[in-house]
Amino acid sequence: MTQTLTYALHDVAPYINWIYFFHAWGFPARFASISDIHGCDACRAGWLAGFPEDERARAAEAMQLFKDARRMLVQLDEDFRTHARFGLYTANAEGDDLLFTDPESPARQLRLPLLRQQHPSRNNAPCLCLSDFVRPKEQGIPDTAGIFATSVDAEMEHLYENGAFADDFKHLLAQTLADRLAEATAEKMHLEVRTRYWGYAPQENLPVADLLVEKYQGIRPAVGYPSLPDQSVNFDLAAFADFSVIGIRLTENGAMIPHASVSGLMLSHPSARYFSIGRIGTDQLEDYARRRGRPTEEIRKFLTANL
């Protein structure tokens, strides 16, 4: 199953994680609590009074920034949409590789090599690989795994950039909102996948606050993040699930354009959790490059932070 979804901004805005929005503007996470209060003057005054006196000026800045962001979201909602593309595929693990088969066209297959921790995050913990959360091929029982990408209308990132309406503050605000909307779209899409399209958690009924701290079953590891650090994986995922349908194209380094885009995998195992690959040795780098079918030096440039 492959699906393309389009959302109005007001449908995905409730899934924005404002902590990361404020982080992009240099505010500590505690200031993101402005997003949780009622918008009336009394509630805002009470929120402001809850900060130490030496932090109230900064809190007032955060309050104004949030007000500007909410106002811009209303304006953007008139002209822009966000988009999601996902595929649910027959899948099995073979060692540290994931094997995908398109159930609608079994000749279409993808072998996706993955990395494994060489230094566990906890004492006596196993060294994890994402393939651990998919049924092994030798069991002879097919499993399911997903590939996804989300993005925004490309023009959103370039608002107020040039011309008569150029405005540095509004341009940066539009960019940071676009980033958050792409992530929020992934959150909403994943919810719909779990409860409807894949349907492995049909009774799930979590508040948004619980979704943002990942209290649901399964994980959605994104390309470039700690458990899936190799950005060149985008070439394989984009070709197999055809991210171009939602306007995503890749640079020569595997970065996505629009920049406000997210891609990755969806795994449903109840024990699946996020982890960091961390440092790997030359032995795994060479083995991973061999499995990817690419020169070691080419792969090395994508994994500099892990070597």
N, C-alpha and C positions, 0 to 999 in steps of 0.2 A: 504494500500500500504506500503510495506517495501522494501527499496532499500539499496544496498551496493555500495559505490563509491570508486574508487581508483584514486589518483592524482599523477602526477609527481610534484616534488618540485618546478620546475619553473612555474607551473600553480598556485600554492598557495602562493608562495613567495610575489607576489604583494599585498597580503592581510595582510601581517605581520604588526602589530602595533608596531613600533619600540620604542615608548615611554616605553612600558612595558619591552622590551628587555633591554634598557638602565637602567631602574629602577632596574632590576635584578643585574646589575653591579654597582649600587650605584650612577648613574648619574641622576641629575635632568632632568625633561622632556624637558627643553629648548635645551639640547644637542642632542635630537633625531631629530632636524631639519636638521641634516646632511643628513638624508635619503631623504630629499626633493630636494636637489640641484643636479645639473649636476656633473658628476664625473671628469670633467676636472680640471687641476691644477689651472686655473684662478678662477673658481667657488669655489673651495675648499679654495683657499687663501682669496677670498672675504668673505666667510662664517666665516673663522677664524678671520678675521679682524673686524668682527661685534661684537665680544665679548670684554668686558673690558680687559685691559691689564693683570689684576690679575687673569683672568679666561682663558687666552689663552692656558696655559700649559694643563689645564684640558680639554679644547676643543680639543686640539691636540690629547690627549689620546682617546677621544671619536671618533675622525676622524679615528684614527688607528684601534680602535676596530671595527668600522663599516666596514672598509676595510677588516679586517680579517674575519668578519662574512660573507661578500659578497663572499669572496674567498672560504670559507668553504662551503657555499651554493652551489656553482658551483661544488665542489668536491662531496658533498653528493648527488647531483642530479643524478649522474651516477649510484648509487647503491641503493637508498632508495626511498620509496613512503610514502604517507600519506593515511589515510583511513577514510571513514565516513559510518555510519550506521544510518538510520533513518526510522521511521514508522509514517505514517499519519493515524489517527484512528478517528472513530466516537467518539464524546466526548460530555459530558454534565457535568454541575456542580450540585452537591447536597450538599447544605450548603458549608462547607469548604473542601469538597472532590471533586476530579475530577474522573469521571467514563469514562474509555476507553473501547471501543469494537473494535476488529479487524474486519473490514468490509469483509475481505476475509474468516474469520472463526468466525462467531458471537458468538460461544461458548467461545472463548478466550476473557476474560474480566479482567480489572484491576481497582480496586478502590484505588486511591492515595490520602490519607489524606494530607492536607496542613495546614500551620500555618497562622494566621492572626495577623496583627499589633494590639497591645494594646495601643500604644502611637503613634498617627499620626505624620507624619513628618512636617506638617504645621498646623497652627491654623485653626480649623473648617473643616479640611480635613477628609474624611472618613478613617476608619481603613481598610487597603487593604489586600486582599488575592488573590493569583494568580487565584483562581477559579472565582473571580469576572469578569474575562475577557473571560469566556466561558458561552454559553447560559445555563440557568438553566433547569434542567430536567423537572420541572413542566410545562414548556411552551410546552412540547411535540414536540419540533423541534430539530432534531439532529444538532450538531455543529461538528467542526473538531479541533483536537489538535495534536501536534506532539511530539515525543520522539526522541532524537538523541544522538549519541556519535561519537567522532572523536579521532583518535590516529595516531601514527607514527610507522614505523617498529621498533620493540623493540630494535634491535641491535644499533640503532642510539644513544640511551641514554648511551651506554656503550663504545662508541668509545674512544680510547686513555686512557682507564681506567687501563689496566694491560698489562703486557708483554713488548716486546721489543719496542713497539711504545707508551708506557705510557707517557702522557704529561698532567700535571694538568691543564694548561691553555686551551689546545685544548679540553680536556675532559669537562671542565666547559662550554666552548663555544658551544660544540656540544649539551650539555644538555639544555642550554638556548635557542638555536635555535630550538631544538626539541619541547620545550614548546610553543614557538611562532608559530611553524608550525602547531601544533595541534589546536591552537586557530585560525590561518589563515584558516585552513581547515574547521573549523566550520563556519567562515565568508563566504567562497566561497560556501559551501554546503547550507547554509541558503539562500544565494542569488538565487541559482538554485531552491531551494524549493519554494521560494516566486514567482519566475517568470515562473517556468516550472512545477515542480512536483505537488505542491499544486495549484500554478497558481493564487493566489488571488491578485497579483500585477504584471500582465504580462507586463505592459508598464514601469515598473521601469527601470530607466537608470541613476543611481547615480554614480558619481566618487567614487573611493575607499576612498578618504578622508571623504566623507559624510557617507559611510558605517561604517567607524571606529568610528564615533560619533553617530551612530544609528539613522540616519535620515529616515530610511525606516519604513514602516508600520509593526507593530507587534514587539514582543520581543522574546529573546532566553535566558531565565533565566537558568543559569547553577547550577548544584548541588554544594553545598558548598558556594555559593555566597549569598548576603544579603537577597534576597527574597525566597531562597530555601536552607536554611542553614543546613538542616539535611542530613549529608553524607550517612546515612543508606538508604535513598531513592534510592541510586544506586542499592541496591539489587532488588528492585521492577522493576526499569526501565530496568536493565540489563537482568532480566529474561523474561520480556515481549517482549522486542525488540531484544533480543539475541545479546548482545554486543560481545560475544565470536567469532562471525563470523569475526570480524576485529581484533581478537587477544587480546581483553581486558579481564582480569580476575580481581576479587576483592579480597582484603585482608579481614580478619575477621572484620575489622572496616569499610568496604565499600570503602576503597581507591582503585583507579584503578591502575593497572599495564598493560602497561607502565605508568610511572608517567606522561609523556607527553600525557595526554588524557583529554578530556572534555566531559561532558554529561549534559543533561538537557531536557527542554521542549521547544516547539515552539508554540506560541500563536499569532493569527492574528488580534485580535480586534483592530480597529483603535485607541481606547483610551488606549490600553495596554501600561504600562510604568513600568520601573524598580523602585523598592523601597526596603527599608530595613525593615525586620520584627522587628528588635530591641529587646528590652527586653520583655519577656513574664512572666506571673505569674504562680504560681503553679497550678492554676485552669486550664489554657490552656495546660500546660504540661501534666496534668493527663488526660484531655479530648483527647489530641492528641495521647497519648500512648494507650488509650482505642480504638481510631479509627484505630490506626496502629496494634492493636492486640498484643502489646508487653508490658512487664512490665515497669512501670514508671521509675524505676532506670536504666533500659537498655537504654531507650530513653534519659534520663537525660545526659548521658555521651556524646551523640552526640550534645547536645544543651547547653553545659556549657557556651559558650559565650553569649547566649541569656537569661540566667537566672539571 
